[in-house]
Amino acid sequence: MDMFLFHMIAGLGELSLNLWAQTQLGAVGVVLLFLIGVGIRARRAGLAVGAAVVFAFLMTQA
């Protein structure tokens, strides 16, 4: 039951973060969040960190 709750909360957080990024940055924000997720799941630290840095920079400018 704990894993189910964890996945449900993680999914809700991911959805809300995607919606927030889309309102701030449009499709670019969603693509960057997607790349962060892919980089983490594929264990490609360079992709995840690079996308996170670009995302953080764009969010400070928005």
N, CA, C and O of each residue as an XYZ file, in Angstrom:
248
protein
N       0.820     -1.197      0.000
C       0.000      0.000      0.000
C       0.860      1.255      0.000
O       0.493      2.267     -0.598
N       2.004      1.188      0.672
C       2.879      2.352      0.730
C       3.439      2.717     -0.637
O       3.530      3.897     -0.974
N       3.813      1.720     -1.424
C       4.348      1.998     -2.759
C       3.270      2.596     -3.664
O       3.552      3.481     -4.471
N       2.050      2.116     -3.527
C       0.953      2.652     -4.317
C       0.734      4.123     -3.989
O       0.562      4.949     -4.885
N       0.742      4.440     -2.709
C       0.558      5.827     -2.282
C       1.712      6.698     -2.763
O       1.503      7.830     -3.199
N       2.923      6.170     -2.682
C       4.091      6.911     -3.163
C       3.983      7.217     -4.652
O       4.240      8.345     -5.073
N       3.606      6.226     -5.447
C       3.481      6.430     -6.891
C       2.340      7.390     -7.218
O       2.433      8.168     -8.168
N       1.281      7.337     -6.446
C       0.164      8.246     -6.663
C       0.567      9.685     -6.352
O       0.236     10.596     -7.111
N       1.269      9.897     -5.258
C       1.727     11.241     -4.894
C       2.766     11.738     -5.900
O       2.747     12.909     -6.281
N       3.664     10.864     -6.329
C       4.671     11.251     -7.318
C       4.015     11.628     -8.638
O       4.431     12.596     -9.275
N       3.013     10.894     -9.056
C       2.299     11.211    -10.290
C       1.565     12.540    -10.200
O       1.565     13.314    -11.157
N       0.943     12.808     -9.065
C       0.270     14.087     -8.871
C       1.255     15.242     -8.871
O       0.982     16.298     -9.441
N       2.394     15.044     -8.236
C       3.427     16.080     -8.232
C       3.962     16.339     -9.629
O       4.183     17.487    -10.018
N       4.167     15.278    -10.373
C       4.665     15.415    -11.744
C       3.653     16.147    -12.627
O       4.024     16.997    -13.437
N       2.385     15.813    -12.462
C       1.340     16.473    -13.242
C       1.252     17.960    -12.906
O       1.161     18.800    -13.802
N       1.278     18.281    -11.613
C       1.174     19.689    -11.230
C       2.406     20.474    -11.671
O       2.285     21.630    -12.074
N       3.583     19.866    -11.601
C       4.793     20.541    -12.062
C       4.749     20.765    -13.570
O       5.173     21.813    -14.056
N       4.237     19.780    -14.311
C       4.095     19.946    -15.761
C       3.132     21.076    -16.106
O       3.408     21.880    -16.997
N       2.011     21.137    -15.407
C       1.042     22.199    -15.675
C       1.615     23.568    -15.337
O       1.397     24.534    -16.069
N       2.344     23.652    -14.237
C       2.961     24.913    -13.835
C       4.007     25.353    -14.852
O       4.068     26.525    -15.222
N       4.824     24.412    -15.301
C       5.849     24.735    -16.295
C       5.219     25.158    -17.606
O       5.729     26.047    -18.287
N       4.112     24.525    -17.960
C       3.459     24.869    -19.224
C       2.880     26.275    -19.164
O       2.907     26.988    -20.167
N       2.356     26.693    -18.014
C       1.818     28.047    -17.923
C       2.935     29.078    -17.942
O       2.736     30.186    -18.440
N       4.108     28.741    -17.410
C       5.216     29.674    -17.362
C       6.014     29.707    -18.658
O       6.358     30.783    -19.147
N       6.309     28.541    -19.217
C       7.226     28.460    -20.354
C       6.617     27.877    -21.618
O       7.269     27.884    -22.662
N       5.417     27.384    -21.563
C       4.810     26.768    -22.729
C       5.368     25.370    -22.960
O       5.723     24.667    -22.013
N       5.440     24.980    -24.209
C       5.866     23.626    -24.568
C       7.331     23.378    -24.228
O       7.715     22.237    -23.970
N       8.148     24.416    -24.224
C       9.579     24.249    -23.909
C       9.746     23.731    -22.482
O      10.584     22.863    -22.238
N       8.972     24.243    -21.551
C       9.049     23.787    -20.163
C       8.673     22.330    -20.012
O       9.307     21.589    -19.260
N       7.642     21.921    -20.728
C       7.209     20.526    -20.662
C       8.275     19.614    -21.260
O       8.549     18.548    -20.711
N       8.871     20.011    -22.360
C       9.929     19.205    -22.982
C      11.129     19.088    -22.047
O      11.714     18.013    -21.923
N      11.497     20.181    -21.393
C      12.630     20.132    -20.468
C      12.339     19.220    -19.284
O      13.214     18.464    -18.862
N      11.127     19.277    -18.740
C      10.772     18.360    -17.654
C      10.787     16.918    -18.129
O      11.198     16.024    -17.389
N      10.343     16.684    -19.353
C      10.387     15.341    -19.919
C      11.824     14.842    -20.021
O      12.111     13.690    -19.694
N      12.733     15.720    -20.478
C      14.143     15.334    -20.595
C      14.767     15.065    -19.232
O      15.609     14.177    -19.098
N      14.363     15.821    -18.229
C      14.863     15.558    -16.875
C      14.423     14.166    -16.426
O      15.227     13.391    -15.908
N      13.141     13.855    -16.628
C      12.632     12.538    -16.252
C      13.303     11.409    -17.003
O      13.648     10.386    -16.412
N      13.492     11.585    -18.304
C      14.159     10.556    -19.111
C      15.605     10.387    -18.655
O      16.100      9.266    -18.547
N      16.276     11.497    -18.391
C      17.667     11.418    -17.945
C      17.816     10.703    -16.625
O      18.767      9.947    -16.431
N      16.886     10.933    -15.711
C      16.950     10.265    -14.404
C      16.660      8.782    -14.551
O      17.361      7.948    -13.979
N      15.622      8.453    -15.320
C      15.252      7.042    -15.459
C      16.289      6.253    -16.258
O      16.494      5.067    -16.005
N      16.937      6.901    -17.214
C      17.949      6.216    -18.028
C      19.325      6.286    -17.387
O      20.300      5.776    -17.939
N      19.403      6.914    -16.230
C      20.662      7.071    -15.489
C      21.709      7.818    -16.320
O      22.892      7.479    -16.305
N      21.249      8.835    -17.038
C      22.125      9.723    -17.806
C      22.177     11.049    -17.070
O      21.343     11.927    -17.290
N      23.150     11.185    -16.205
C      23.231     12.365    -15.339
C      23.440     13.634    -16.156
O      22.908     14.686    -15.802
N      24.197     13.555    -17.229
C      24.456     14.739    -18.046
C      23.185     15.308    -18.649
O      22.980     16.521    -18.645
N      22.331     14.435    -19.170
C      21.071     14.876    -19.762
C      20.160     15.485    -18.703
O      19.576     16.547    -18.918
N      20.039     14.819    -17.570
C      19.148     15.301    -16.509
C      19.639     16.620    -15.937
O      18.850     17.544    -15.744
N      20.917     16.716    -15.666
C      21.459     17.948    -15.080
C      21.404     19.088    -16.086
O      21.045     20.209    -15.728
N      21.749     18.824    -17.321
C      21.694     19.865    -18.346
C      20.288     20.413    -18.534
O      20.092     21.627    -18.603
N      19.302     19.511    -18.618
C      17.916     19.947    -18.767
C      17.437     20.693    -17.529
O      16.689     21.663    -17.648
N      17.855     20.256    -16.340
C      17.462     20.930    -15.100
C      18.053     22.334    -15.024
O      17.389     23.265    -14.569
N      19.290     22.489    -15.465
C      19.925     23.808    -15.443
C      19.219     24.758    -16.413
O      18.945     25.908    -16.069
N      18.929     24.279    -17.614
C      18.229     25.115    -18.589
C      16.835     25.461    -18.076
O      16.390     26.600    -18.216
N      16.140     24.483    -17.481
C      14.813     24.720    -16.938
C      14.849     25.762    -15.821
O      14.014     26.665    -15.786
N      15.808     25.638    -14.916
C      15.922     26.602    -13.817
C      16.235     27.995    -14.350
O      15.681     28.982    -13.866
N      17.112     28.085    -15.336
C      17.448     29.374    -15.914
C      16.231     30.032    -16.567
O      15.973     31.220    -16.373
N      15.489     29.237    -17.344
C      14.303     29.779    -18.012
C      13.223     30.184    -17.012
O      12.512     31.166    -17.228
N      13.099     29.434    -15.923
C      12.087     29.784    -14.924
C      12.464     31.079    -14.208
O      11.576     31.837    -13.819
N      13.743     31.350    -14.026
C      14.135     32.620    -13.401
C      13.880     33.777    -14.334
O      13.668     34.897    -13.870
N      13.891     33.551    -15.632
C      13.649     34.613    -16.606
C      12.163     34.834    -16.876
O      11.768     35.890    -17.370
N      11.336     33.830    -16.549
C       9.889     33.924    -16.838
C       9.177     34.839    -15.859
O       7.965     35.028    -15.959
